[in-house]
Amino acid sequence: MFSGSSEHTVDSKGRIIIPSRYRDELGESFMITIGVDGCLFIYPMAKWEDFVAELSALPGTAEARHFQRIILANAVECETDKQGRVMIPQSLRSKAKISKSIMLVGVINKIEIWDKDTWAADNEIDDLSEIADHLSAFNLKF
């Protein structure tokens, strides 16, 4: 399970360091794709396969087909180098508006890569009470 967050930078070759606490769970190879809300998603292979199975189970609507295409067309298999770095393709960096400073955020079964400024603007925490109230129907226990 992924959790926590850390700030990193993108080097001149488009590489980022994957924190050691994430590397073991990611394994030797993993998938990076466009995410929702303006970020990128990193999935370990086993979780990627689960996600693809969920995508395959979507109904055959135009919206579902479009979503499948966007996610799968932008998916790239990656590996870390000996220094724990991974190269993020320019096309994905552009789609997520990633510049020099990023946030890596562990979210249960995946890691999200955010441009630091986007993360700061979209994820200010004022009060979780209202969100928790909306999620109460799912029996979330605090």
N, C-alpha and C positions, 0 to 999 in steps of 0.2 A: 504494500500500500504506500502510495506517495503522499507526503504532506510537507508542510513548510514552504518557505520561499527564500530566495537569495538573489542578490543583484550581481550581474555580470556585464561584461562588455563583449562586443563583437569585434574581432580583430580585422585587419585589412584584407584578409582572405575570406572573410565571412564565417569564421569559426567561433564557436563558443565553448567554454569549458562546462562539462556536465559534472556537477558535484559528486564526489566519491560516494556519498550516501545514496545517490540514485543509481549509480553505475551497476552495482550487483543485480539489482532488480530489473534493470533494463536488459541485461544480457549482452552478448556479443554484437547482435544486430537488432535494430528496432526500426520503427516507422515514424516518419514525421509527415504531417499533412496540415492542410489549412484547417483551422478550428472555427468555432463560432465565437461571436462577441469581439472579433478583431484580434485573435491570437492564433498561435500554431499549437498543435497537439503532438506530443511524443508518446507513442505506445510501445510497450514491450511486445514482442512478436505474439505471445500467447493472448494478450489482451487485444491486440490488433485483430487476430483471427476471430475472437469473440465479437468484436465490433463489426467486422465484415459480415459475420453471420447475422447480426442484427440488421445491418443494411440490406442484406439479401431477403430478409423476412418482411421488409416494408411492402405495402401494397403497390400495385403497378401504376399508381397515379403519376401524372406529369411532374408534380412537385417532388415526389419520392425519387423518380428517375433523375431529375435534375440534381437533387441533393447527393445521390449516389455518385453521379458523374463528377461533381465538384470535389467531393472528398477523395475519390479514388484516382482521379486524373492528377491530383496534386500530391499524391502519396509518393514518398521517396524512402527507400530502404537505406539506412545509415549504420555506420559503425564509429566508435570512438577511436582516436589514434592513441599512441602510447602515452601521451600527456593528458588523456581524458577529454580531448576536444572533438567536436563534430562540426562539419561544414554544413551550414544551412544554405541551400540554393538561393540565389538572388531572387528568383521568381517568388519563392515563399516569403522571403524577407520583405519584398515589396508589397505583397498582398496583406501582410500583417503590419505594414508601416514600421518595420523594425529598423532602427538606426543604430547608434553606437551603444547605448545603454539598454539593457534588457532586465526583465525579472523572470526567473524560473519559479514556477508555482506548482507544487505537488497537489494533485486533486484526485485522490483515491486510486483510480486505475491508470492514470496518465499524468504527464507533466505538461503544463501550459507554458509557452514562451510568449511573453508580452513585451512590447516596447515599453520602457520604463515610464515615459510620460503618459502613455495611454493607460497603463495600469494605475498610475496615481490618479488620473482624472476619473476613471470608471469604477474604482474600487475604494473610494473613501468610505470609511465606516462611521456612520453617524449613530445609528441605533438598529440593532438586529431584531428588536422586538416585533416590528411590523412584518418583516420577512418571516420570522418564526411563526407568527399568527397565521400567515398564509399557508405555511407548511404543516400546520397542526393536523390537517386531515390525513397526513401520511404517518401519524403516530411517532413523530420524531421525539425522542426523549432527551432531555437536557440534564 
